[in-house]
Amino acid sequence: MSVGILLVTHEGIGTALLAVAARLISPLPLKTEAFEVPFDADPDALLPRASAALRRVDGGDGVLVLTDLYGSSPSNLAARVAHLGTPVRRVSSLSLPMLLRVLNYAELELDALPAVASAGARNGVILDDA
């Protein structure tokens, strides 16, 4: 059993980040999927599809849901999916460093991964004086 990763993002973001991660870390150590929310979508209509995506990545130990922008439609949809029965932890401000960090700590349990994700995002910000 293992934790699954679900990226719930605006259009074009989740798929692109997942494609880059798959090129850098192949094969991906965790079941991972991107669920993108169109800008004009009805979140109520997307809930069954988002729930199905969550179930597809759940390896039995729950799902870490990463969203791009807290308070946005994808984030709000992720919050709703988190209340459907599967153990879920959510982290916003998805970035490539965050995703790669999580994938590099695939052996950790669900409750430990939000801190790992946050550290990946923080450590991925470098102020370059050049």
SERO-4910 file (N, C-alpha, C, O; in steps of 0.05 Angstrom, whole numbers):
BEGIN
 pado doro    nc1    nc2    nc3   cac1   cac2   cac3    cc1    cc2    cc3    oc1    oc2    oc3
  Met    A     17    -24      0      0      0      0     18     25      0     41     24      9
  Ser    A      7     46    -11     22     71    -11      3     95    -14    -21     92    -19
  Val    A     14    118     -9     -1    143    -12     -2    150    -42     16    146    -57
  Gly    A    -25    161    -50    -28    171    -77    -25    202    -77    -27    215    -57
  Ile    A    -19    213   -101    -16    242   -104    -36    251   -125    -36    240   -148
  Leu    A    -52    270   -118    -71    282   -137    -66    312   -139    -67    326   -119
  Leu    A    -59    321   -163    -56    350   -168    -82    361   -178    -93    352   -199
  Val    A    -93    380   -164   -119    393   -172   -112    422   -178   -107    437   -159
  Thr    A   -112    429   -204   -101    455   -212   -119    468   -234   -138    456   -244
  His    A   -112    492   -240   -123    505   -263   -113    491   -288    -93    476   -287
  Glu    A   -126    496   -311   -118    484   -336    -89    488   -343    -79    511   -340
  Gly    A    -75    467   -352    -48    469   -362    -27    467   -341     -3    463   -348
  Ile    A    -33    469   -316    -12    469   -295     -6    441   -285     18    433   -287
  Gly    A    -25    426   -276    -20    400   -265     -8    381   -285     12    367   -278
  Thr    A    -18    380   -309     -8    362   -329     21    369   -336     37    351   -339
  Ala    A     27    394   -338     54    403   -345     74    395   -323     95    385   -328
  Leu    A     67    400   -298     84    394   -275     88    364   -274    111    354   -269
  Leu    A     67    349   -278     70    320   -277     87    309   -300    102    290   -296
  Ala    A     85    321   -323    102    312   -346    131    317   -340    148    300   -346
  Val    A    138    340   -329    166    346   -322    176    327   -300    198    316   -302
  Ala    A    160    323   -280    167    304   -258    173    276   -269    192    263   -261
  Ala    A    156    268   -287    159    241   -299    184    239   -316    196    217   -318
  Arg    A    193    261   -327    219    260   -343    243    260   -324    263    248   -330
  Leu    A    240    273   -301    262    274   -282    264    250   -264    286    242   -256
  Ile    A    241    238   -257    240    215   -239    223    194   -253    199    195   -253
  Ser    A    237    175   -265    222    154   -280    231    127   -271    255    121   -272
  Pro    A    213    110   -264    184    114   -262    177    130   -236    193    130   -217
  Leu    A    154    142   -237    145    157   -213    140    136   -190    128    115   -195
  Pro    A    150    142   -166    148    123   -144    120    121   -131    115    102   -117
  Leu    A    103    140   -137     76    140   -126     56    143   -148     61    156   -169
  Lys    A     33    132   -144     11    135   -164      3    165   -163     -5    175   -142
  Thr    A      5    178   -186      1    207   -188    -16    213   -212    -13    201   -233
  Glu    A    -33    233   -208    -51    241   -230    -57    271   -227    -57    282   -205
  Ala    A    -61    284   -250    -69    312   -251    -98    314   -258   -108    301   -277
  Phe    A   -112    330   -243   -140    336   -249   -142    366   -252   -139    381   -233
  Glu    A   -147    375   -277   -147    403   -283   -176    414   -285   -193    401   -296
  Val    A   -180    437   -274   -206    450   -272   -207    472   -293   -193    492   -291
  Pro    A   -224    469   -313   -228    491   -333   -238    516   -319   -252    515   -299
  Phe    A   -230    539   -330   -238    565   -318   -268    569   -317   -278    582   -299
  Asp    A   -282    559   -336   -311    563   -337   -327    539   -327   -351    537   -332
  Ala    A   -314    521   -313   -327    496   -304   -345    501   -280   -341    519   -264
  Asp    A   -365    484   -278   -383    483   -255   -371    463   -235   -371    439   -241
  Pro    A   -361    473   -212   -349    454   -193   -367    431   -184   -358    409   -179
  Asp    A   -393    437   -182   -411    415   -175   -411    393   -195   -413    369   -189
  Ala    A   -410    400   -221   -409    381   -242   -383    365   -243   -383    342   -252
  Leu    A   -361    377   -233   -335    364   -233   -331    346   -209   -313    329   -210
  Leu    A   -347    349   -189   -342    333   -164   -341    303   -169   -322    290   -158
  Pro    A   -359    291   -184   -357    262   -188   -331    254   -203   -319    233   -196
  Arg    A   -322    270   -222   -297    263   -237   -273    267   -219   -254    251   -220
  Ala    A   -273    288   -202   -251    292   -184   -250    270   -163   -228    260   -155
  Ser    A   -273    261   -154   -274    239   -135   -264    213   -147   -250    198   -134
  Ala    A   -270    208   -172   -260    185   -186   -230    186   -189   -216    165   -186
  Ala    A   -219    210   -195   -190    213   -197   -176    207   -170   -155    194   -169
  Leu    A   -189    216   -149   -178    211   -122   -178    181   -116   -158    171   -106
  Arg    A   -199    167   -123   -200    138   -118   -179    123   -136   -168    103   -127
  Arg    A   -174    133   -160   -154    120   -178   -126    121   -166   -111    102   -169
  Val    A   -119    143   -153    -91    145   -143    -88    134   -114    -66    130   -105
  Asp    A   -110    129   -101   -108    119    -73    -97     91    -73   -110     72    -83
  Gly    A    -73     87    -62    -61     61    -60    -67     47    -34    -55     27    -28
  Gly    A    -86     58    -19    -94     45      6    -86     61     31    -96     55     52
  Asp    A    -68     80     28    -58     95     50    -66    125     49    -55    141     63
  Gly    A    -86    131     32    -95    159     30    -83    173      7    -67    162     -8
  Val    A    -90    199      5    -81    215    -18    -72    243     -9    -86    256      7
  Leu    A    -49    251    -19    -40    279    -15    -50    294    -39    -43    288    -62
  Val    A    -66    315    -34    -77    331    -55    -61    358    -56    -60    372    -36
  Leu    A    -50    364    -79    -34    388    -82    -49    407   -101    -56    399   -123
  Thr    A    -54    431    -92    -69    451   -108    -51    475   -114    -32    480   -100
  Asp    A    -58    489   -136    -41    510   -144    -46    537   -129    -27    551   -124
  Leu    A    -70    543   -123    -77    569   -112    -98    567    -91   -121    560    -97
  Tyr    A    -91    571    -66   -111    569    -44   -134    588    -48   -131    611    -55
  Gly    A   -158    578    -44   -182    594    -46   -194    595    -74   -216    606    -78
  Ser    A   -180    584    -94   -189    584   -122   -209    560   -126   -212    544   -108
  Ser    A   -221    559   -149   -239    537   -155   -226    509   -152   -238    492   -140
  Pro    A   -202    505   -162   -189    479   -158   -185    472   -128   -190    450   -120
  Ser    A   -177    492   -113   -172    488    -85   -199    482    -70   -200    465    -53
  Asn    A   -219    496    -77   -246    492    -65   -257    464    -73   -269    451    -56
  Leu    A   -252    456    -97   -260    429   -106   -245    408    -90   -256    387    -82
  Ala    A   -219    412    -86   -202    394    -71   -212    391    -42   -212    370    -31
  Ala    A   -221    413    -31   -232    413     -4   -257    396     -2   -261    381     17
  Arg    A   -274    397    -23   -298    381    -23   -292    352    -27   -304    335    -14
  Val    A   -273    345    -44   -265    317    -48   -253    306    -22   -256    282    -17
  Ala    A   -240    322     -6   -227    313     18   -247    303     39   -240    289     58
  His    A   -273    309     35   -293    301     55   -310    278     45   -332    273     56
  Leu    A   -300    262     26   -316    241     15   -309    213     25   -319    193     16
  Gly    A   -291    212     45   -286    186     58   -257    176     57   -248    164     76
  Thr    A   -243    182     35   -215    174     33   -198    193     51   -202    217     51
  Pro    A   -179    182     66   -161    199     81   -145    218     62   -132    208     43
  Val    A   -147    244     67   -135    264     49   -121    285     66   -131    293     87
  Arg    A    -98    294     56    -85    318     66    -81    336     42    -75    327     20
  Arg    A    -84    362     46    -82    381     24    -61    402     29    -56    410     52
  Val    A    -47    409      8    -27    430      9    -30    448    -16    -33    437    -38
  Ser    A    -30    474    -12    -33    492    -35     -6    504    -43     14    500    -30
  Ser    A     -6    520    -64     18    533    -76     36    512    -89     60    513    -86
  Leu    A     24    494   -104     39    473   -118     60    485   -136     56    505   -150
  Ser    A     84    473   -134    106    480   -152    121    455   -159    117    434   -146
  Leu    A    139    457   -178    155    434   -186    173    425   -163    175    401   -158
  Pro    A    187    443   -149    203    434   -126    186    419   -105    196    400    -93
  Met    A    162    428   -100    144    415    -81    138    386    -90    141    367    -75
  Leu    A    130    384   -115    123    358   -125    146    338   -125    143    315   -117
  Leu    A    170    348   -134    193    331   -134    201    322   -106    209    299   -102
  Arg    A    199    340    -87    206    333    -59    188    311    -49    197    292    -37
  Val    A    162    313    -54    143    293    -45    150    266    -58    150    246    -45
  Leu    A    155    266    -84    161    241    -98    187    229    -88    190    204    -90
  Asn    A    205    245    -78    231    235    -68    228    224    -39    247    211    -29
  Tyr    A    205    228    -27    200    217      0    175    199     -1    158    200     16
  Ala    A    174    182    -21    151    165    -27    146    145     -4    123    135     -2
  Glu    A    166    139     12    162    119     33    147    130     58    139    115     75
  Leu    A    144    156     59    131    168     82    101    164     83     88    160     62
  Glu    A     90    165    107     61    163    110     47    189    103     60    210    102
  Leu    A     21    188     99      6    211     90      9    235    110     12    257    101
  Asp    A      8    230    135     10    252    155     36    267    154     38    290    163
  Ala    A     58    254    144     84    267    143     88    283    117    105    301    116
  Leu    A     73    276     96     78    288     70     72    318     67     85    332     52
  Pro    A     51    329     81     47    358     79     71    375     87     78    395     74
  Ala    A     85    367    108    109    382    116    131    379     96    146    398     91
  Val    A    134    355     84    154    351     63    148    369     39    165    381     27
  Ala    A    122    370     31    114    386      8    120    416     14    131    430     -3
  Ser    A    113    425     38    118    453     45    148    459     44    156    481     35
  Ala    A    164    441     55    193    445     55    204    447     26    221    463     20
  Gly    A    193    430      9    201    430    -19    196    457    -32    212    467    -47
  Ala    A    172    468    -27    165    494    -38    183    516    -27    193    532    -43
  Arg    A    187    516     -1    203    537     11    232    535      1    244    556     -6
  Asn    A    243    511      1    271    508     -7    275    512    -37    298    515    -46
  Gly    A    253    512    -52    255    516    -81    256    546    -88    261    552   -112
  Val    A    252    563    -69    254    592    -74    282    601    -68    291    600    -45
  Ile    A    296    610    -88    323    620    -86    325    649    -96    316    654   -119
  Leu    A    335    666    -80    339    694    -89    367    695   -101    387    692    -88
  Asp    A    368    699   -127    393    700   -142    402    729   -146    388    744   -159
  Asp    A    424    736   -135    433    764   -136    447    770   -162    455    793   -167
  Ala    A    450    751   -180    465    755   -205    450    775   -223    460    781   -245
***
